[in-house]
Structures are given as structure tokens and as C-alpha cells.
Amino acid sequence: MASPAITRSTASRVYVRLVIASGASVLALSAYRLIANPPRPDFYSLAALTLISGLLPLKLPNVSANISVSETFVFAGTLMLGPASGTVLVFLDALLIWVRLAREHAQQGVKWHRMLFSLAAPALAIWTGGHLLFKAVGTLPLGYLAVEARPNIWNFAGGVIVFTAVYFWMNTWLVAFAIALELKIRAFDVWRKNFSSLWLNYLAGASIAMLLVYNTNGITWAFVLVIFPLMLVLFLTYRWSMERIEQAEHHVKVMSRTFLRTIEALAMAIDAKDQVTHGHIRRVQRYVMELAGALGVNDEKMVEALRAAALLHDTGKLAVPEYILNKPGPLTTSEFGRMKLHATIGADILKSIDFPYPVEPIVRHHHENWDGSGYPEGVKGTDIPLGARILSVVDCYDAVTSDRPYRARMTRPQAEKILRDRRGTMYDPWVVDGFLGIIDKLEQGDAEEAHSAHDHVARSLMPAQLEVIKAATLEDREFGGLRRNLPTATTAIEAAEILFQHLHPVFPFATLAIYGQVRASNELEVVACTGVGADVLQSLRVPIGERVSGWAFAHKQPALNSQGVLELGAVARTFSTPLDHALVVPVIDGNRSVAVLALFGNERFSADAMRLVESAASLLRPSLSMVLAADS
């Protein structure tokens, strides 16, 4: 007996009321006939058996519905006493289920439209099936015929099959339609997933009912006791089956959740490598899911595909050189041609993964245009997968409202204008309109997410490992620039400025100085300085072996987090940013020191910072003789 999960909505209200009205009508008619023509005593025996067996329902997975062996006695009542008796019996069974559910969920209150629907739908189904049975076979209910006057068993069995099929189809499809209307999904998908396998329960119940009543003049308790083992086996078999199904579905959900978290972890790692668009995929995923909901996209596979595609849509950028991804200016035709490959490459990578939902088409086509001018295949209109059309609008909005190397982020009005201008050319008008309608909600979500980023739970969503990836990517990027630019320096001050420009983004410091040895003396002098107090430090001289820089030069050893005053004196604490800590590294050429690279700041330097400065010093050494000669 089904107890469907129906919630009141505009879409399903008319349908639900129609079913309730129809069910109430046939129930009233059946009750009137039983009152006008009191049923045989067998009816009360069947009613008692229906209520007793209804106390042991089985919960169906995925949907708020129950089955029980009580259908056997409902079928028996219909076959023996007619559709009116069967309708009243099925009503009693449904009512018992709802009384039990109301007690279990007393705190939530009774959902009256759910209860009325669940009472009406099976009543309407059993009434319709019962009348078709006796009309098709051309006989009265068996209880009103002598055993020898009953129809041929094969004819009657055929009628029972039709009756069972009609009851099964109506009872399950009435519920499936109600759920589908409420959730705005296909009714067939609801029925196939939740109800299609129940036909065996209905057929078994009808078979036992026919065995119970066909060769008897009435229901006897002795015969019920003989039938009881069969019903017990049926009940236990279904309970075991439902438990196995629930276990299997739980396993699938756990694996699916693990699968998605693996995808998220990998996507976050890819995102962490991109310093410019960091956080892009997280925002895109949230926006995509909100937009899909606003557009009424409720198909489970499409929703899961969008969730994964939003995370993985930029996977193909792994095959695009970084200088193209972060070029601070317009791309050339050939560079843009290479950039366009990321959609195909990303889709091909994902195609090798056996996703249970269509992720690959969304990633492949998320740069297609509504008018067919996009890439990689130039498809247009509704030939572009819906998921790709949704993703492309969200991807555009997040891109234009984020800082990029070639431009600052745009304001919301500017971004909205771009979407409106591209509506009907690049983007699906329906999708654009839906997105523009939820931007306020998205911005509110951004604000809440930013606020929650300060608490422990939010911080746990950004693991330290991702910060390590970000730092490594930034280091690689800046040292790539350092390798390219440092050899172009023609003076020490140019070299100092290039070092400052590429080291400062990687770790914090305030001042950078290059020391060289004064000719024909035992002293070091600052030959170039940039940052806080540069004009004061420019004239500094240090005897070799003394202070921090002289010690590092003499011993060919770095000094990490020495006190700034030991190198600079009391003036170190007079600047706008106190130079409390020093990181000093000698520039080594073979077995001798040729210069010193010193950094100062108000925060302690890390061991990683020392490693980076040592690497920078090794890059400085080849051009050091030239720049020092230029300044001498």
C-alpha cells in the first residue's frame, strides 16, 4: 500500500485534488452499497486480516511509500465480494498506515493533502480494476456463486491478471505523477526508479488471494492458517529484498559522495595553481547549481553532471602554457587557437572516465555560442547541451567580475550589460534571463560565504595542501620571470628592483639591498637598495667579518632572522615599517664570496624564504660582475 511523499505546490495542486475527489466519490459509492446491501460475514474476517497484516509494512527505498502483504486480503475481498468491498478494505489498509505514520511523525504534524491522496489513490485503483475484472469475465463475485457455478479457472485467472495489472498501474502511476508534478521531473523516471519492481508483490498477492477464495465457499480460519506460511515467506522475502536494496543504495551513495569529493579535491588543486582565477570553480559550481534550480532542472543525472562539470570544465587548461593563460594583454590568433583547445582536451580527458552522468558533453561544448559561432564544433541553439548553455553563462559572469592580468574586474551592472548584449547571440536567452533573475540571491550567498570564511568550519574547506600548491605555483611563476628579467639588468639598482619585484609577491619583506666589496679595501658597501629606507641604507658600509652582512660574506654562510639593529643600528626601528628582522645570503662564486644579498622586514623570515633568496642569489651571480662594474 503506497503512502507517497506529496508536497503541496501550484504544479500538482489541481491533479492532487482531482485524484482526491475521484477517490472520495468511489469510496462513498462503495460504502453506500455496503450499507444498502450488508456484506457477508466474510467481509469482516477479511477486514480484520487486512488490518492485522497492515501492521507489518515494508518501507520502500527512495520514496515515502510502504508495501505489505495486506494486498492479499484486499484482493481476496474484491474477488469474493466485489469492487465495493475491495474499495472499503483498501481504504482501511491505507488509513491504518497513515495512523501509524502520524504517530511516528507527530512533531511534524499531519500533512492532510498527503493523507487524503494516499487514501484516495488506491481506492480509485481497486475500484476501477475490480469493475474491469467482473466485466471482462462476465461473472458475479465468487462469494455469490456456488463453487460448481464459478467460471473456468483459466478464464478467471486471465481476468485476475488484468485486474492486478490495472490496480498495479493505476496505484503506482497515480503516485508517480503526483511526485513528478511536484518535483518537475519525468513521471516515467519516478515510476521506473521507485515502483516498477513492485509488480511481483502485486502478482504474488493476487495469486494467493485466488488460491484462497476460488475453491471455497467462504474464508475459514483453518484455511488462513494453511495460507499463513506462504504469506510469511512472502513478507520475509520482501523484507530481505528491501534491506539489500537499501544497503546497495547506501553503498552507491557513499561511493558517489567519495567520487564527487575526489573530483572536488582534484579540481581545487587545479584551481589553486591559477593565482589569477583562484576560487573560480567554487563560485561557478555554486552559481550553476542555483541557476539549474531556478530553471527547473531537476533530472537527477543532469544535476549531478552539472555539479561535476562545473568543477572540471577548465581541466583542459592543464595543456595550455601558463604564459598564454596569464598573458597581461590580448592573445594573438595563434595563442587563442591554442587556448581554444582546452575545451576539447578537457572533454577528451573526462571521456576516459566512466561517469554515470553526461559530464563530457557539457565540458566539450561550454564555449559554443547560441548562434553557432563558438567552438569547438560550432553547434548552435538547442543542439548545444542544456548543461553547457547554463555553464557558459555562469562562466562568463564570473570571468568578467574577476580580476585578470589584462583588466580589472567589472562591476555588476557592467557584467549584466555584457550578458544582455550577448543574449541571443552567444548565450541562450532563457538561460540569461534566469541568471539575471537570481543575481541578488547569488550575491547574498557570496556575502554569507565570505563571512563564514573566518570560522573554523569554512577554513577546513581550504586545506593547507591547497595553500602549498598555490605557493609553489606562485614561486614557479615569479622565478620564471626572475630568470627571464634578471639577465637584462645593466646596473645594480635595476637588478635590485627586479629581485624585489619577483620576490615580494612570494613572501613579505620591506627592503632589499645588494652589497659589493669596495675595491682595494676590507669593506662591503650597499651598491643598490630598494624599498623602505633605501635612501638611508644606500650609504651603508660594513667591515668584512663584522655585523650580519660582513659575517655572512666572510663565512660564506646565510643568516636567518638576525636582528635588524645588528646590521643597521638603531635607525632600523625608525622607519615606517621597522626593519626588525634580517635575512642575509652571500653570493658565492666558486669558493669565494663576491657579494651579499640582504632582505629586511618587520616579520620573521621562514626557512622557505631563505631557500628562495639563496636561489635568487645564484641567479644574480652570473650578471653580478657586469652590474657592479657598471656602477663602479
C-alpha positions, -999 to 999 in steps of 0.1 A, spaced: 0 0 0 16 33 -11 20 63 12 35 89 -13 57 118 -5 35 146 -19 40 182 -10 16 210 -19 26 231 -49 9 250 -76 20 225 -102 4 195 -85 -25 210 -66 -51 205 -93 -40 170 -100 -40 160 -63 -74 175 -58 -88 157 -88 -75 123 -75 -88 130 -41 -122 139 -54 -124 108 -77 -112 85 -49 -137 100 -24 -165 95 -49 -158 58 -55 -153 53 -18 -186 70 -9 -204 49 -36 -188 17 -23 -197 25 13 -233 33 3 -236 -1 -15 -223 -20 16 -247 -1 38 -276 -7 14 -267 -44 10 -248 -56 41 -219 -78 31 -214 -115 41 -196 -122 73 -165 -130 53 -161 -92 48 -154 -87 85 -130 -115 86 -111 -100 57 -112 -66 72 -96 -80 104 -69 -98 84 -63 -67 63 -57 -46 95 -36 -72 112 -13 -77 82 -12 -39 76 7 -36 110 38 -51 93 45 -27 64 78 -26 45 94 8 37 104 13 1 137 29 -6 139 64 -22 103 73 -17 80 77 13 59 46 4 52 13 20 41 -22 8 26 -50 29 10 -84 25 -23 -68 32 -29 -66 -5 -36 -103 -4 -68 -98 17 -78 -67 -3 -76 -88 -35 -94 -117 -18 -122 -93 -7 -125 -79 -42 -126 -114 -59 -151 -128 -34 -173 -99 -25 -169 -74 -53 -153 -40 -60 -173 -22 -33 -158 -45 -6 -123 -42 -21 -125 -4 -21 -135 -2 16 -108 -28 25 -81 -9 7 -93 23 24 -90 7 58 -55 -5 50 -43 29 38 -59 46 69 -40 22 92 -7 31 75 -14 68 79 -24 65 116 9 47 122 29 73 102 11 102 120 23 88 153 59 83 141 60 119 128 38 136 153 62 165 157 60 174 120 22 174 120 -2 156 97 0 166 60 -37 164 52 -33 166 14 -8 137 16 -32 116 37 -62 123 16 -43 115 -16 -29 82 -2 -65 72 9 -80 81 -25 -54 67 -50 -56 30 -40 -94 32 -36 -97 46 -71 -74 19 -85 -90 -11 -68 -125 1 -78 -115 5 -114 -97 -28 -116 -125 -47 -99 -151 -35 -123 -129 -43 -152 -124 -78 -138 -160 -88 -135 -170 -71 -167 -142 -89 -187 -150 -123 -172 -188 -118 -173 -195 -131 -138 -205 -121 -103 -181 -120 -74 -172 -156 -63 -188 -153 -29 -222 -150 -46 -218 -181 -68 -218 -218 -59 -184 -235 -64 -198 -255 -93 -212 -223 -110 -180 -204 -110 -163 -195 -143 -135 -216 -158 -103 -212 -137 -83 -202 -167 -107 -175 -178 -109 -163 -143 -71 -163 -139 -68 -142 -170 -93 -117 -156 -74 -116 -123 -42 -108 -142 -59 -79 -159 -74 -68 -126 -39 -70 -109 -22 -51 -138 -48 -23 -137 -46 -19 -99 -8 -20 -100 -5 5 -129 -31 29 -115 -19 28 -79 17 33 -88 13 58 -116 -11 80 -97 16 84 -71 44 88 -97 25 115 -115 20 134 -83 57 133 -73 67 142 -109 45 172 -110 58 184 -76 95 179 -84 91 189 -121 107 157 -134 96 129 -157 69 107 -143 83 77 -160 117 82 -142 99 83 -109 79 52 -116 108 32 -130 131 40 -101 106 36 -73 77 14 -83 85 -7 -114 98 -36 -94 67 -39 -72 47 -58 -98 59 -91 -83 44 -81 -49 10 -74 -65 11 -106 -86 20 -127 -56 -8 -112 -35 -33 -118 -63 -22 -154 -68 -25 -162 -31 -59 -144 -30 -72 -165 -59 -59 -197 -42 -77 -186 -10 -111 -180 -25 -116 -198 -58 -125 -233 -44 -141 -222 -11 -175 -210 -1 -160 -186 24 -130 -176 45 -122 -201 72 -96 -196 99 -83 -231 93 -76 -222 56 -60 -189 66 -36 -209 89 -27 -230 60 -20 -200 38 -1 -181 65 33 -198 59 31 -187 22 24 -151 33 51 -152 59 76 -163 33 65 -136 10 68 -110 38 103 -121 48 115 -123 12 104 -87 6 119 -75 38 152 -91 29 150 -77 -6 143 -42 7 171 -44 31 195 -55 4 183 -27 -19 188 -1 9 223 -14 16 232 -13 -21 218 22 -25 236 33 6 268 19 -8 262 37 -41 256 70 -23 288 66 -3 308 58 -34 291 87 -53 299 111 -25 335 98 -24 337 101 -62 325 137 -61 348 147 -33 377 132 -52 367 153 -82 364 184 -60 399 178 -45 415 174 -79 396 204 -93 406 225 -63 442 215 -68 439 227 -105 422 259 -93 449 265 -67 475 266 -95 458 295 -111 466 325 -90 445 349 -111 412 330 -111 416 313 -77 382 304 -63 366 305 -98 354 269 -99 339 270 -65 319 301 -74 309 286 -108 297 254 -92 275 272 -67 261 296 -93 255 267 -118 235 247 -92 215 278 -82 207 286 -118 198 250 -126 173 250 -97 159 283 -108 153 270 -144 136 239 -130 163 214 -139 156 185 -116 167 155 -135 190 137 -111 216 128 -138 217 163 -152 220 178 -118 250 156 -109 265 161 -143 263 199 -138 278 196 -103 308 177 -117 312 197 -149 313 230 -130 343 217 -112 360 201 -141 353 225 -170 388 240 -170 407 207 -168 419 212 -204 438 243 -194 465 220 -180 475 217 -216 477 254 -222 510 271 -215 510 294 -185 523 324 -204 491 322 -225 468 317 -196 482 347 -177 492 369 -206 487 406 -195 473 416 -228 453 404 -258 461 369 -272 474 366 -307 455 345 -332 477 315 -327 477 319 -289 439 320 -290 439 289 -312 459 271 -285 436 284 -258 405 270 -276 419 235 -274 412 234 -237 375 226 -242 383 196 -264 413 184 -244 393 186 -211 364 167 -226 387 140 -240 403 136 -206 369 133 -189 356 110 -217 380 83 -204 363 83 -171 331 63 -169 309 89 -154 273 77 -146 260 111 -159 268 132 -190 298 153 -179 319 152 -211 293 169 -234 289 198 -210 327 204 -208 332 199 -246 305 224 -255 306 251 -228 322 276 -253 297 270 -280 276 300 -289 238 302 -294 243 315 -330 268 288 -339 299 310 -338 315 292 -308 340 264 -305 350 235 -308 322 223 -331 301 253 -340 268 238 -328 240 262 -321 207 268 -304 192 239 -286 217 215 -302 241 228 -275 236 206 -244 215 224 -218 242 219 -192 267 236 -214 244 266 -220 240 270 -183 277 267 -176 287 292 -203 265 320 -189 278 314 -154 314 311 -166 312 344 -184 297 363 -155 323 350 -130 351 357 -155 342 394 -162 336 400 -124 371 387 -115 405 404 -118 425 392 -148 461 401 -159 448 422 -188 420 441 -169 404 448 -136 371 431 -126 339 446 -139 310 459 -118 278 440 -116 260 465 -139 288 461 -165 286 423 -163 248 423 -166 251 445 -197 275 421 -213 251 392 -207 222 412 -222 243 423 -252 252 386 -258 217 373 -252 205 355 -283 239 356 -300 264 339 -276 240 327 -249 206 311 -246 181 339 -239 161 317 -215 193 309 -195 204 345 -194 170 357 -182 171 330 -155 205 340 -143 198 377 -142 168 369 -120 189 353 -93 220 376 -91 207 392 -59 205 357 -43 239 348 -56 255 380 -42 238 373 -8 253 338 -9 288 353 -17 285 376 13 275 348 36 303 326 23 328 354 28 316 359 63 318 323 72 353 321 58 365 334 92 352 304 112 369 271 116 344 251 95 349 273 65 387 272 69 386 234 69 372 236 33 405 251 21 431 226 32 467 236 39 477 214 10 460 238 -14 479 267 0 511 248 -6 501 243 -42 493 280 -45 526 290 -30 545 266 -53 527 279 -84 534 315 -74 570 307 -67 574 290 -101 558 319 -118 579 345 -102 611 326 -106 604 321 -142 601 359 -145 633 363 -125 652 340 -148 640 360 -178 644 395 -165 675 394 -142 699 389 -171 685 421 -187 697 443 -158 725 466 -167 730 482 -133 729 470 -97 698 491 -90 680 475 -119 690 441 -106 677 451 -71 644 463 -84 639 431 -105 647 410 -74 623 430 -53 595 428 -80 597 390 -82 605 380 -46 580 403 -28 549 385 -41 562 352 -28 569 362 8 567 395 27 597 419 33 602 456 32 637 463 19 662 446 -4 699 455 -6 729 443 -27 763 446 -10 795 446 -30 831 447 -19 848 480 -20 879 478 -42 912 476 -25 895 476 9 882 452 36 847 466 35 813 459 19 791 487 7 755 488 -4 756 492 -41 719 490 -47 689 492 -24 651 494 -29 622 495 -5 617 511 29 647 533 39 665 528 7 680 563 7 694 558 42 709 524 35 724 535 2 755 549 20 760 520 44 795 504 47 802 473 67 837 458 75 841 422 63 836 398 92 815 423 112 778 428 116 755 404 98 764 410 61 802 411 69 799 378 88 779 361 60 804 373 34 834 362 54 820 328 64 801 321 32 770 312 53 735 327 53 720 343 84 683 338 90 663 362 112 692 381 127 681 413 144 679 443 121 697 466 145 728 444 144 732 453 108 716 487 106 719 501 141 691 520 159 679 535 126 663 501 117 634 509 141 628 544 129 613 536 95 576 535 87 580 497 86 605 487 113 633 466 99 634 442 129 645 410 111 672 404 85 678 376 60 713 378 46 727 354 20 762 355 4 766 354 -33 792 326 -39 814 323 -70 833 291 -67 850 291 -33 847 328 -26 821 353 -17 816 381 -43 786 399 -28 758 398 -3 720 398 -8 701 411 22 664 414 29 648 433 59 613 433 73 592 435 104 581 398 102 603 368 108 615 350 77 608 314 71 632 286 60 614 287 26 622 324 23 659 316 29 658 289 2 642 313 -22 668 340 -16 696 315 -20 682 306 -53 678 343 -63 715 348 -53 726 320 -76 706 337 -104 722 370 -96 758 357 -97 763 354 -135 754 390 -141 769 404 -109 803 414 -123 787 433 -151 762 453 -130 788 460 -103 812 472 -130 786 494 -144 781 511 -110 818 515 -102 
